[in-house]
């Protein structure tokens, strides 16, 4: 039995060795656009997407806060909670919108060029 395993191993090795096909590698162009050439451009592009998502989140927060305020029914605690939701949404949106300005200002002070692309 052991003899058949050894023979079958060598036969499969010979067969696979005879029927191998050389693989020809081709050059692939850079799949990343030149728009994203360096880290600063990638971060700048990410900031653009974050701003859009922040605007959508602000819309969601103000809608939820407004709905909570409308359904408070005179309850002072729910009214206070609704105003807190709206205020937190506006504060978060403001921080996200001001962050790139702060980063660019600090970069200009330190002499870093194209800090956000």
C-alpha positions in Angstrom: 0.0 0.0 0.0 2.8 2.3 0.8 4.4 1.6 -2.5 1.2 2.8 -4.3 1.2 6.1 -2.4 4.8 6.8 -3.3 4.1 6.0 -7.0 0.9 8.1 -7.1 2.8 11.0 -5.4 5.6 10.9 -8.0 3.1 10.5 -10.9 1.0 13.5 -9.7 4.2 15.5 -9.3 5.4 14.6 -12.9 1.9 15.3 -14.4 1.7 18.7 -12.6 5.2 19.5 -13.6 4.6 18.8 -17.2 1.4 20.7 -17.5 2.4 23.9 -15.8 1.9 27.1 -17.8 4.1 30.1 -17.4 2.3 33.1 -16.0 3.0 36.3 -17.8 2.8 39.3 -15.5 1.4 42.5 -16.8 1.9 46.0 -15.6 -1.1 47.5 -13.8 -1.5 51.2 -13.8 -1.8 53.0 -10.5 -5.4 52.4 -9.4 -5.4 55.4 -7.1 -6.3 58.7 -8.8 -3.7 61.4 -8.9 -6.2 63.3 -6.9 -5.2 61.2 -3.9 -1.4 61.4 -4.4 -0.3 62.1 -0.9 -1.6 61.9 2.7 -2.5 65.6 2.8 -4.8 65.2 -0.2 -6.4 62.1 1.3 -7.1 63.9 4.6 -8.4 66.9 2.8 -10.8 64.7 0.8 -11.9 63.0 4.0 -12.7 66.4 5.6 -14.9 67.1 2.6 -16.9 63.9 3.2 -17.0 64.5 7.0 -18.5 67.9 6.4 -21.3 66.4 4.2 -22.0 63.8 6.8 -22.0 66.4 9.6 -24.6 68.4 7.7 -26.8 65.3 7.4 -26.3 64.6 11.1 -27.2 68.2 12.0 -30.4 67.8 10.0 -31.2 64.5 11.9 -30.4 66.1 15.3 -32.6 69.1 14.7 -35.4 67.0 13.3 -35.3 64.7 16.3 -35.0 67.6 18.7 -37.9 69.4 17.1 -40.0 66.2 17.2 -39.1 65.8 20.9 -40.1 69.4 21.6 -43.4 69.0 19.7 -44.3 65.9 21.5 -43.3 67.2 25.0 -46.9 68.1 25.7 -46.0 70.8 28.2 -43.5 68.5 30.1 -40.6 70.8 31.1 -38.1 68.0 31.3 -38.8 66.8 27.7 -38.7 70.4 26.5 -35.3 70.9 28.2 -34.1 67.6 26.7 -35.2 68.6 23.2 -33.4 71.9 23.4 -30.3 70.1 24.7 -30.4 67.7 21.7 -30.7 70.7 19.2 -27.9 72.6 21.0 -25.6 69.6 21.0 -26.2 69.0 17.3 -25.4 72.7 16.5 -22.2 72.6 18.7 -21.0 69.4 17.1 -21.6 70.8 13.6 -19.8 74.0 14.4 -16.8 72.2 15.8 -16.6 70.0 12.6 -16.9 73.1 10.4 -14.2 75.1 12.3 -11.7 72.2 12.7 -10.1 72.5 9.2 -9.8 76.3 9.6 -7.9 75.7 12.9 -5.7 73.1 11.4 -4.8 75.3 8.4 -4.1 78.2 10.7 -1.8 76.2 13.0 -0.1 74.8 9.8 0.4 78.3 8.5 1.9 79.4 11.8 4.3 76.4 11.8 5.1 76.8 8.2 3.5 73.6 6.9 2.4 73.9 3.3 -0.7 72.1 2.0 -1.6 70.6 5.3 -5.1 69.6 4.1 -4.4 69.2 0.4 
